[in-house]
Amino acid sequence: MAKSKFIDEFKKFISRGNVVDMAVGVVVGTAFTAIVNSLVKDIIMPFVGWMIGGINFSDYKIVLAPAVGETPEVAILYGTFINQIINFLILAFVVFVMVKVLNKLHKKKEEEPVAPAAPPADILLLTEIRDLLKERPVVADGAKKE
Protein backbone atom coordinates (compact mmCIF):
# COMPACT_ATOMS: atom_id res chain seq x y z
CA MET A 1 0.00 0.00 0.00
CA ALA A 2 2.74 2.48 0.96
CA LYS A 3 4.81 1.44 -2.05
CA SER A 4 1.89 2.09 -4.39
CA LYS A 5 1.36 5.56 -2.89
CA PHE A 6 5.06 6.33 -3.27
CA ILE A 7 5.00 5.26 -6.94
CA ASP A 8 1.84 7.32 -7.57
CA GLU A 9 3.48 10.40 -6.02
CA PHE A 10 6.58 9.83 -8.13
CA LYS A 11 4.49 9.53 -11.31
CA LYS A 12 2.67 12.75 -10.44
CA PHE A 13 5.98 14.52 -9.76
CA ILE A 14 7.69 13.32 -12.94
CA SER A 15 4.75 14.16 -15.18
CA ARG A 16 4.48 17.78 -14.06
CA GLY A 17 5.40 20.27 -16.75
CA ASN A 18 8.23 21.93 -14.85
CA VAL A 19 10.17 18.68 -14.47
CA VAL A 20 9.82 17.86 -18.15
CA ASP A 21 10.83 21.41 -19.12
CA MET A 22 13.84 21.18 -16.84
CA ALA A 23 14.87 17.83 -18.34
CA VAL A 24 14.63 19.26 -21.85
CA GLY A 25 16.68 22.25 -20.72
CA VAL A 26 19.40 20.00 -19.31
CA VAL A 27 19.60 17.96 -22.52
CA VAL A 28 19.67 21.04 -24.75
CA GLY A 29 22.15 22.73 -22.40
CA THR A 30 24.48 19.73 -22.57
CA ALA A 31 24.37 19.74 -26.36
CA PHE A 32 24.86 23.51 -26.40
CA THR A 33 27.88 23.19 -24.10
CA ALA A 34 29.45 20.72 -26.54
CA ILE A 35 28.93 23.23 -29.36
CA VAL A 36 30.47 26.07 -27.36
CA ASN A 37 33.40 23.86 -26.32
CA SER A 38 34.05 23.04 -29.96
CA LEU A 39 33.70 26.70 -30.94
CA VAL A 40 36.30 27.72 -28.36
CA LYS A 41 38.71 24.81 -28.85
CA ASP A 42 38.54 24.45 -32.63
CA ILE A 43 37.84 27.98 -33.87
CA ILE A 44 38.46 30.74 -31.35
CA MET A 45 41.56 29.50 -29.52
CA PRO A 46 43.56 28.70 -32.68
CA PHE A 47 42.68 32.18 -33.98
CA VAL A 48 43.62 33.82 -30.67
CA GLY A 49 46.84 31.81 -30.59
CA TRP A 50 47.67 32.86 -34.16
CA MET A 51 46.93 36.51 -33.34
CA ILE A 52 49.36 36.47 -30.41
CA GLY A 53 52.13 34.63 -32.20
CA GLY A 54 51.15 30.98 -32.60
CA ILE A 55 50.55 30.29 -28.92
CA ASN A 56 48.41 27.29 -27.94
CA PHE A 57 47.11 27.91 -24.43
CA SER A 58 46.45 24.22 -23.78
CA ASP A 59 50.21 23.61 -23.97
CA TYR A 60 50.90 25.95 -21.03
CA LYS A 61 51.68 24.14 -17.81
CA ILE A 62 53.93 24.22 -14.79
CA VAL A 63 55.65 20.88 -14.36
CA LEU A 64 55.98 20.02 -10.68
CA ALA A 65 57.55 16.60 -11.22
CA PRO A 66 58.71 15.32 -14.63
CA ALA A 67 57.70 11.90 -15.91
CA VAL A 68 59.99 9.14 -14.71
CA GLY A 69 59.62 5.71 -16.29
CA GLU A 70 56.03 4.57 -15.85
CA THR A 71 55.15 7.51 -13.59
CA PRO A 72 53.47 10.34 -15.52
CA GLU A 73 54.46 13.94 -14.98
CA VAL A 74 52.71 16.03 -12.38
CA ALA A 75 51.79 19.44 -13.80
CA ILE A 76 49.53 22.40 -13.25
CA LEU A 77 47.68 22.88 -16.54
CA TYR A 78 46.99 26.60 -16.36
CA GLY A 79 46.60 26.86 -20.16
CA THR A 80 43.62 24.53 -19.99
CA PHE A 81 42.25 26.71 -17.21
CA ILE A 82 42.59 29.78 -19.48
CA ASN A 83 40.67 27.87 -22.18
CA GLN A 84 37.91 27.08 -19.70
CA ILE A 85 37.67 30.73 -18.65
CA ILE A 86 37.29 31.76 -22.28
CA ASN A 87 34.74 28.96 -22.70
CA PHE A 88 32.75 30.30 -19.77
CA LEU A 89 32.87 33.90 -20.99
CA ILE A 90 31.62 32.92 -24.45
CA LEU A 91 28.88 30.74 -23.00
CA ALA A 92 27.81 33.47 -20.58
CA PHE A 93 27.76 36.02 -23.42
CA VAL A 94 25.64 33.77 -25.64
CA VAL A 95 23.19 33.06 -22.80
CA PHE A 96 23.03 36.80 -22.05
CA VAL A 97 22.21 37.58 -25.69
CA MET A 98 19.59 34.81 -25.79
CA VAL A 99 17.89 36.06 -22.61
CA LYS A 100 17.99 39.63 -23.90
CA VAL A 101 16.33 38.58 -27.18
CA LEU A 102 13.71 36.49 -25.35
CA ASN A 103 12.92 39.38 -22.98
CA LYS A 104 12.56 41.69 -25.96
CA LEU A 105 10.17 39.25 -27.64
CA HIS A 106 8.12 38.90 -24.46
CA LYS A 107 8.01 42.68 -24.05
CA LYS A 108 6.77 43.12 -27.63
CA LYS A 109 4.15 40.46 -27.03
CA GLU A 110 2.91 42.29 -23.93
CA GLU A 111 2.88 45.66 -25.70
CA GLU A 112 0.76 44.50 -28.64
CA PRO A 113 -2.64 46.15 -28.35
CA VAL A 114 -5.43 43.68 -27.90
CA ALA A 115 -8.55 44.45 -29.89
CA PRO A 116 -11.56 44.68 -27.60
CA ALA A 117 -13.91 41.75 -27.86
CA ALA A 118 -17.12 42.35 -29.77
CA PRO A 119 -20.10 42.78 -27.47
CA PRO A 120 -22.65 39.96 -27.40
CA ALA A 121 -25.57 40.08 -29.85
CA ASP A 122 -28.16 40.99 -27.19
CA ILE A 123 -26.11 44.03 -26.14
CA LEU A 124 -25.83 45.13 -29.78
CA LEU A 125 -29.61 44.78 -30.19
CA LEU A 126 -30.33 46.79 -27.05
CA THR A 127 -27.91 49.50 -28.16
CA GLU A 128 -29.61 49.69 -31.53
CA ILE A 129 -33.06 49.98 -29.89
CA ARG A 130 -31.80 52.73 -27.58
CA ASP A 131 -30.39 54.70 -30.51
CA LEU A 132 -33.67 54.39 -32.44
CA LEU A 133 -35.65 55.59 -29.43
CA LYS A 134 -33.37 58.59 -29.03
CA GLU A 135 -34.06 59.67 -32.61
CA ARG A 136 -37.84 59.87 -32.10
CA PRO A 137 -39.14 63.19 -30.72
CA VAL A 138 -41.18 63.10 -27.48
CA VAL A 139 -44.19 65.42 -26.79
CA ALA A 140 -45.04 66.87 -23.37
CA ASP A 141 -47.63 64.22 -22.40
CA GLY A 142 -45.18 61.36 -23.13
CA ALA A 143 -46.78 60.28 -26.41
CA LYS A 144 -44.67 60.07 -29.52
CA LYS A 145 -45.18 62.70 -32.16
CA GLU A 146 -45.45 61.41 -35.73
GIHU-V858308 format. One record per backbone hydrogen bond with DSSP energy under -0.5 kcal/mol. CO is the residue of the C=O (numbers start at 0). NH is the residue of the N-H. E is the energy in kcal/mol with one decimal. If there is no record, write none. Layout:
co->CO nh->NH e->E
co->CO nh->NH e->E
//
This chain:
co->0 nh->4 e->-1.9
co->1 nh->5 e->-2.2
co->2 nh->6 e->-2.5
co->3 nh->7 e->-2.5
co->4 nh->8 e->-2.5
co->5 nh->9 e->-2.3
co->6 nh->10 e->-2.6
co->7 nh->11 e->-2.3
co->8 nh->12 e->-2.5
co->9 nh->13 e->-2.9
co->10 nh->14 e->-1.7
co->12 nh->15 e->-1.0
co->15 nh->19 e->-1.6
co->16 nh->20 e->-2.9
co->17 nh->21 e->-2.4
co->18 nh->22 e->-2.4
co->19 nh->23 e->-2.5
co->20 nh->24 e->-2.4
co->21 nh->25 e->-2.3
co->22 nh->26 e->-2.3
co->23 nh->27 e->-2.8
co->24 nh->28 e->-2.7
co->25 nh->29 e->-2.4
co->26 nh->30 e->-2.1
co->27 nh->31 e->-2.8
co->28 nh->32 e->-2.4
co->29 nh->33 e->-1.8
co->30 nh->34 e->-1.8
co->31 nh->35 e->-2.6
co->32 nh->36 e->-2.9
co->33 nh->37 e->-2.1
co->34 nh->38 e->-2.6
co->35 nh->39 e->-2.7
co->36 nh->40 e->-2.9
co->37 nh->41 e->-2.9
co->37 nh->42 e->-0.6
co->38 nh->42 e->-1.4
co->38 nh->43 e->-2.7
co->39 nh->44 e->-3.1
co->42 nh->46 e->-1.3
co->43 nh->47 e->-3.1
co->44 nh->48 e->-3.1
co->45 nh->49 e->-2.4
co->46 nh->50 e->-2.6
co->47 nh->51 e->-1.7
co->48 nh->53 e->-1.9
co->48 nh->54 e->-1.8
co->49 nh->52 e->-1.4
co->54 nh->56 e->-0.6
co->55 nh->58 e->-1.9
co->56 nh->59 e->-1.8
co->59 nh->78 e->-2.0
co->60 nh->62 e->-0.6
co->61 nh->63 e->-0.6
co->61 nh->75 e->-2.8
co->64 nh->73 e->-2.9
co->67 nh->70 e->-2.3
co->70 nh->67 e->-1.6
co->72 nh->74 e->-0.6
co->73 nh->63 e->-2.8
co->73 nh->64 e->-2.0
co->74 nh->76 e->-0.7
co->75 nh->61 e->-2.4
co->75 nh->77 e->-1.5
co->76 nh->80 e->-1.4
co->77 nh->81 e->-2.0
co->78 nh->82 e->-2.1
co->79 nh->83 e->-2.2
co->80 nh->84 e->-2.1
co->81 nh->85 e->-2.3
co->82 nh->86 e->-2.6
co->83 nh->87 e->-2.7
co->84 nh->88 e->-2.6
co->85 nh->89 e->-2.4
co->86 nh->90 e->-2.6
co->87 nh->91 e->-3.1
co->88 nh->92 e->-2.2
co->89 nh->93 e->-2.6
co->90 nh->94 e->-2.5
co->91 nh->95 e->-2.4
co->92 nh->96 e->-2.5
co->93 nh->97 e->-2.5
co->94 nh->98 e->-2.8
co->95 nh->99 e->-2.4
co->96 nh->100 e->-2.5
co->97 nh->101 e->-2.6
co->98 nh->102 e->-2.8
co->99 nh->103 e->-2.0
co->100 nh->104 e->-2.4
co->101 nh->105 e->-2.6
co->102 nh->106 e->-2.5
co->103 nh->107 e->-2.3
co->104 nh->108 e->-2.1
co->105 nh->109 e->-2.1
co->106 nh->110 e->-1.9
co->107 nh->111 e->-1.3
co->112 nh->114 e->-0.6
co->119 nh->123 e->-1.9
co->120 nh->124 e->-2.4
co->121 nh->125 e->-2.3
co->122 nh->126 e->-2.4
co->123 nh->127 e->-2.2
co->124 nh->128 e->-2.4
co->125 nh->129 e->-2.5
co->126 nh->130 e->-2.3
co->127 nh->131 e->-2.1
co->128 nh->132 e->-2.4
co->129 nh->133 e->-1.9
co->130 nh->134 e->-1.2
co->131 nh->135 e->-0.8
co->136 nh->144 e->-1.2
co->138 nh->141 e->-1.6
co->142 nh->138 e->-2.0
//
